[in-house]
Amino acid sequence: MDRPALADFLRRRRASLQPSDLGLPAGLRRRTQGLRREEVASLAAMSTDYYTRLEQQRGPQPSEQMLGSLARALRLSNEERDYLFRVAGHNAPTPTTAATQVAPALMRVLERLDDTPALILSSLGERLVQNALAAALLGDVSGYTGLARSEIYRWFTDPAERLRYPAEDRDRQSRAQVASLRAAYGAMGPRSRAGELLRALQEASAEFAELWERHEVTRRFSDHKVLVHPEVGEIELDCQALFTEDQSQCLLVLTAPRGSAGYEKLQLLGVLGQRGVTETARA
C-alpha cells in the first residue's frame, strides 16, 4: 500500500469536483476548492474520521468494498478506479468484478431522479444502487450476499421474491429472468459469475432448468408491469432501461402518468418511506 500516493490522489480528486457535479448544495462559504471531506465520506458511506485518516496517510488499508465506494463517490473513470485499487495495495478489479462498480454516467443520471423509483442493476440482476423511492417500492436488498444478491437467483430459490408480482404475471417474469441470464452468460462465458449462477440454478430449480432449455435470449429495454406492494397494493408502472455500452449495467426507471392511480401510489410511497427513515432515526 502506497500511503502517500493514495492520500495525494484522494486529495486531488476531491479538489477537482464541485458540489454541483454531485447534486449537492454549494453552501454559503467554502474555504477550500472542491468537495469537503465530510461530503466525500457521506457519499462513500464511511465516517469522516476514517476518510480524513486516509488523506493524512494514517488510515488502515481500505478494503476492496471501501475502495469501490470511494471510486463511486469521487466519480472515478475505470482507469482512475484501477489506479486507486493499486495504490491501496489491491489488484485492479477484473472485468467481472468491475461490473459491480456503478458506471459513473448512469450514477449521474440516477442522482437527478428523486421523484420516481430508479435503480442500477448489473447484468446478473444485482441491485448496485437505488434511490429512496425504489427502496420504498422494492425493499432493501443490502443484506443479501453471494449468489442471493442476484434477483435472478432469488426468483427461483426464494418464494417471497415472487410476491412482488401478480400471480398471473409470474410465468412471464420467470421466462424473462432466464432469458436475461442467457444473454449475460453469452457475454461473460462459462467460467464467469454468470456460469456460476447458471450451474447453481440448474441444481436448485427444476423450473429454471426447463426454461433454460428453451434457449430464449433477450434484454428488456422497456416494459409495462404491475407490482404488488404490501402497504399500497397493486401499482401499475412503465419501466424503461438505459444500458451502458457494454451492456453490463442498466439504469431502470419506473414511472406512472401524472394523475394516474399508479402516480398517486408512488407519491404515497414517498411519504411512507420518509416516515420509515424518521422512525429509524428516532429508534
C-alpha positions as CSV (number, residue, x, y, z in Angstrom):
1,M,0.0,0.0,0.0
2,D,1.4,3.3,-1.1
3,R,0.0,5.7,1.6
4,P,1.5,9.0,0.2
5,A,0.2,8.2,-3.4
6,L,-3.2,7.2,-2.1
7,A,-3.5,10.3,0.1
8,D,-2.4,12.6,-2.7
9,F,-4.7,11.1,-5.2
10,L,-7.7,11.3,-2.9
11,R,-7.0,15.0,-2.1
12,R,-6.5,16.0,-5.8
13,R,-9.6,14.1,-6.9
14,R,-11.7,15.6,-4.2
15,A,-10.5,19.1,-5.1
16,S,-11.4,18.6,-8.8
17,L,-15.1,18.0,-8.0
18,Q,-17.7,20.7,-7.3
19,P,-20.8,20.2,-5.2
20,S,-22.9,20.8,-8.3
21,D,-21.3,17.8,-10.0
22,L,-22.9,15.5,-7.5
23,G,-26.2,17.4,-6.9
24,L,-25.0,18.9,-3.6
25,P,-25.8,22.4,-2.4
26,A,-22.8,24.8,-2.7
27,G,-23.4,26.4,0.7
28,L,-22.6,30.0,1.6
29,R,-18.9,29.8,2.3
30,R,-16.2,27.3,1.3
31,R,-12.6,27.7,2.5
32,T,-11.2,25.1,0.1
33,Q,-11.6,24.2,-3.5
34,G,-13.8,21.2,-4.4
35,L,-15.7,19.0,-2.0
36,R,-15.3,18.9,1.7
37,R,-14.0,15.7,3.3
38,E,-17.3,15.1,5.1
39,E,-19.1,15.3,1.8
40,V,-16.9,12.6,0.2
41,A,-17.3,10.5,3.4
42,S,-21.0,10.7,3.3
43,L,-21.2,9.8,-0.4
44,A,-18.9,6.8,0.2
45,A,-20.9,5.7,3.3
46,M,-17.9,5.9,5.7
47,S,-17.1,8.1,8.7
48,T,-15.4,11.4,8.1
49,D,-12.7,10.4,10.6
50,Y,-11.9,7.3,8.5
51,Y,-11.7,9.3,5.3
52,T,-9.6,12.0,6.9
53,R,-7.1,9.5,8.1
54,L,-6.7,8.1,4.5
55,E,-5.9,11.6,3.3
56,Q,-3.4,12.1,6.1
57,Q,-1.6,8.9,5.4
58,R,-2.7,7.5,8.8
59,G,-5.6,5.2,7.9
60,P,-5.6,1.3,7.7
61,Q,-5.6,-0.4,4.3
62,P,-9.1,0.1,2.9
63,S,-11.0,-3.0,1.7
64,E,-12.0,-3.5,-1.9
65,Q,-15.6,-2.7,-0.9
66,M,-14.5,0.6,0.6
67,L,-12.4,1.4,-2.4
68,G,-15.4,0.7,-4.7
69,S,-17.5,3.1,-2.6
70,L,-14.7,5.8,-2.9
71,A,-14.5,5.3,-6.6
72,R,-18.2,5.8,-6.9
73,A,-18.3,8.9,-4.6
74,L,-15.4,10.5,-6.4
75,R,-16.8,9.7,-9.9
76,L,-13.6,7.9,-11.0
77,S,-13.2,6.7,-14.5
78,N,-12.3,3.0,-15.0
79,E,-8.6,3.9,-15.3
80,E,-8.7,6.1,-12.2
81,R,-10.6,3.3,-10.2
82,D,-7.9,0.8,-11.2
83,Y,-5.2,3.2,-10.1
84,L,-6.9,3.7,-6.7
85,F,-7.1,-0.1,-6.1
86,R,-3.4,-0.5,-7.0
87,V,-2.0,2.3,-4.8
88,A,-4.2,0.9,-1.9
89,G,-2.5,-2.4,-2.3
90,H,-5.1,-4.4,-4.1
91,N,-5.3,-5.8,-7.6
92,A,-7.4,-3.8,-10.1
93,P,-10.9,-5.2,-10.4
94,T,-11.3,-7.8,-13.1
95,P,-13.9,-7.3,-15.8
96,T,-16.2,-9.5,-13.8
97,T,-15.8,-7.7,-10.5
98,A,-15.6,-4.3,-12.2
99,A,-19.2,-4.7,-13.3
100,T,-20.3,-4.3,-9.7
101,Q,-18.8,-0.8,-9.6
102,V,-21.5,1.6,-10.7
103,A,-20.9,3.2,-14.1
104,P,-20.4,7.0,-13.4
105,A,-22.6,8.1,-16.3
106,L,-25.5,6.0,-15.0
107,M,-24.9,7.3,-11.5
108,R,-25.1,10.9,-12.6
109,V,-28.5,10.2,-14.2
110,L,-29.7,8.4,-11.1
111,E,-28.8,11.2,-8.8
112,R,-31.1,13.5,-10.8
113,L,-34.1,11.2,-10.4
114,D,-35.6,11.8,-7.0
115,D,-39.3,11.9,-7.9
116,T,-39.7,8.4,-9.3
117,P,-38.2,5.0,-8.5
118,A,-34.8,4.4,-10.1
119,L,-32.1,1.8,-9.6
120,I,-29.0,0.4,-11.3
121,L,-28.7,-3.3,-11.9
122,S,-25.8,-5.5,-13.0
123,S,-26.3,-7.9,-15.9
124,L,-26.9,-10.6,-13.3
125,G,-29.7,-8.7,-11.7
126,E,-27.7,-7.4,-8.7
127,R,-29.1,-4.1,-7.4
128,L,-26.0,-2.0,-7.2
129,V,-27.6,1.3,-6.0
130,Q,-31.2,2.6,-5.8
131,N,-32.9,5.9,-4.8
132,A,-35.2,6.3,-1.9
133,L,-38.4,5.7,-3.8
134,A,-37.0,2.5,-5.3
135,A,-36.2,1.3,-1.8
136,A,-39.7,2.1,-0.7
137,L,-41.2,0.3,-3.7
138,L,-38.9,-2.7,-3.9
139,G,-37.4,-3.1,-0.5
140,D,-33.9,-3.1,0.9
141,V,-31.6,-5.9,-0.5
142,S,-28.4,-4.8,1.1
143,G,-28.4,-7.8,3.5
144,Y,-28.0,-10.3,0.7
145,T,-24.6,-11.9,0.0
146,G,-23.2,-14.3,-2.6
147,L,-25.5,-15.6,-5.3
148,A,-28.5,-14.3,-3.4
149,R,-27.5,-10.7,-4.4
150,S,-28.9,-11.6,-7.9
151,E,-32.6,-11.2,-8.3
152,I,-32.5,-14.0,-10.9
153,Y,-31.2,-16.4,-8.2
154,R,-33.7,-15.2,-5.6
155,W,-36.6,-15.5,-8.1
156,F,-36.0,-19.3,-8.5
157,T,-35.0,-20.0,-4.9
158,D,-37.0,-17.7,-2.6
159,P,-40.8,-17.8,-3.0
160,A,-41.1,-14.5,-1.3
161,E,-39.4,-12.8,-4.2
162,R,-42.4,-13.6,-6.4
163,L,-44.9,-11.8,-4.2
164,R,-44.0,-8.5,-5.8
165,Y,-45.8,-9.6,-8.9
166,P,-49.4,-10.7,-9.5
167,A,-49.8,-14.5,-9.8
168,E,-50.9,-14.2,-13.5
169,D,-47.6,-12.5,-14.5
170,R,-45.1,-14.8,-12.7
171,D,-44.6,-17.2,-15.6
172,R,-43.7,-14.3,-17.9
173,Q,-41.3,-13.0,-15.3
174,S,-39.7,-16.4,-15.0
175,R,-39.0,-16.6,-18.7
176,A,-37.7,-13.0,-18.7
177,Q,-35.3,-13.8,-15.9
178,V,-33.9,-16.9,-17.6
179,A,-33.6,-15.0,-21.0
180,S,-31.7,-12.2,-19.3
181,L,-29.2,-14.7,-17.7
182,R,-28.7,-16.4,-21.0
183,A,-27.7,-13.0,-22.5
184,A,-25.3,-12.4,-19.7
185,Y,-23.9,-15.9,-19.9
186,G,-23.3,-15.5,-23.6
187,A,-21.3,-12.3,-23.0
188,M,-19.4,-13.5,-19.9
189,G,-18.7,-17.2,-20.6
190,P,-19.0,-20.4,-18.6
191,R,-16.2,-19.6,-16.2
192,S,-17.7,-16.3,-15.2
193,R,-20.1,-15.4,-12.3
194,A,-22.9,-15.9,-14.9
195,G,-21.7,-19.5,-15.3
196,E,-21.6,-20.0,-11.6
197,L,-25.1,-18.7,-11.3
198,L,-26.3,-20.9,-14.1
199,R,-24.9,-24.1,-12.5
200,A,-26.3,-23.2,-9.1
201,L,-29.8,-22.6,-10.5
202,Q,-29.8,-25.8,-12.6
203,E,-29.2,-27.7,-9.4
204,A,-31.7,-25.7,-7.3
205,S,-34.7,-25.3,-9.6
206,A,-36.4,-27.7,-12.0
207,E,-38.4,-24.8,-13.4
208,F,-35.2,-22.9,-14.2
209,A,-33.6,-25.9,-15.8
210,E,-36.7,-26.5,-18.0
211,L,-36.8,-22.8,-19.1
212,W,-33.1,-22.8,-19.8
213,E,-33.5,-25.5,-22.4
214,R,-35.7,-23.1,-24.5
215,H,-32.7,-21.0,-25.4
216,E,-34.5,-17.7,-25.2
217,V,-32.2,-14.7,-25.1
218,T,-33.2,-11.1,-24.5
219,R,-32.6,-8.0,-22.6
220,R,-35.8,-5.9,-21.9
221,F,-35.4,-2.2,-22.8
222,S,-39.0,-1.3,-21.9
223,D,-41.9,-3.0,-20.2
224,H,-45.3,-2.3,-18.7
225,K,-45.8,-4.0,-15.4
226,V,-47.9,-4.3,-12.3
227,L,-46.0,-4.6,-9.0
228,V,-47.6,-5.6,-5.7
229,H,-46.6,-3.6,-2.6
230,P,-47.5,-4.9,0.9
231,E,-48.9,-1.5,2.0
232,V,-50.4,0.2,-1.0
233,G,-51.4,-2.9,-3.1
234,E,-51.0,-3.1,-6.9
235,I,-49.1,-0.4,-8.7
236,E,-49.3,-0.1,-12.5
237,L,-46.0,1.3,-13.9
238,D,-44.0,1.8,-17.0
239,C,-40.4,0.5,-16.9
240,Q,-37.6,1.9,-19.1
241,A,-34.0,0.7,-19.1
242,L,-30.8,2.6,-20.1
243,F,-27.8,0.3,-20.7
244,T,-24.1,1.0,-20.6
245,E,-22.3,0.5,-23.9
246,D,-21.0,-2.9,-22.9
247,Q,-24.5,-4.0,-21.6
248,S,-23.0,-4.9,-18.2
249,Q,-25.3,-2.4,-16.2
250,C,-28.6,-0.8,-16.7
251,L,-30.4,2.1,-15.1
252,L,-34.0,1.1,-14.6
253,V,-36.6,3.9,-14.2
254,L,-40.2,3.2,-13.1
255,T,-42.8,5.8,-13.9
256,A,-46.6,6.4,-13.9
257,P,-48.5,9.1,-15.8
258,R,-49.2,12.1,-13.7
259,G,-52.7,11.9,-12.1
260,S,-52.9,8.1,-12.6
261,A,-53.6,5.7,-9.7
262,G,-50.0,4.5,-10.0
263,Y,-48.7,8.0,-9.7
264,E,-50.7,8.7,-6.6
265,K,-49.5,5.5,-5.0
266,L,-45.8,6.4,-5.8
267,Q,-46.4,9.7,-4.0
268,L,-47.8,7.8,-1.0
269,L,-44.8,5.5,-1.0
270,G,-42.5,8.5,-0.9
271,V,-44.3,9.7,2.3
272,L,-44.2,6.2,3.8
273,G,-40.6,5.8,3.0
274,Q,-39.6,9.1,4.6
275,R,-41.7,8.2,7.7
276,G,-39.7,4.9,8.0
277,V,-36.4,6.8,7.8
278,T,-37.6,9.2,10.5
279,E,-38.7,6.4,12.8
280,T,-35.4,4.6,12.3
281,A,-33.5,7.7,13.3
282,R,-35.5,8.0,16.4
283,A,-35.0,4.4,17.5
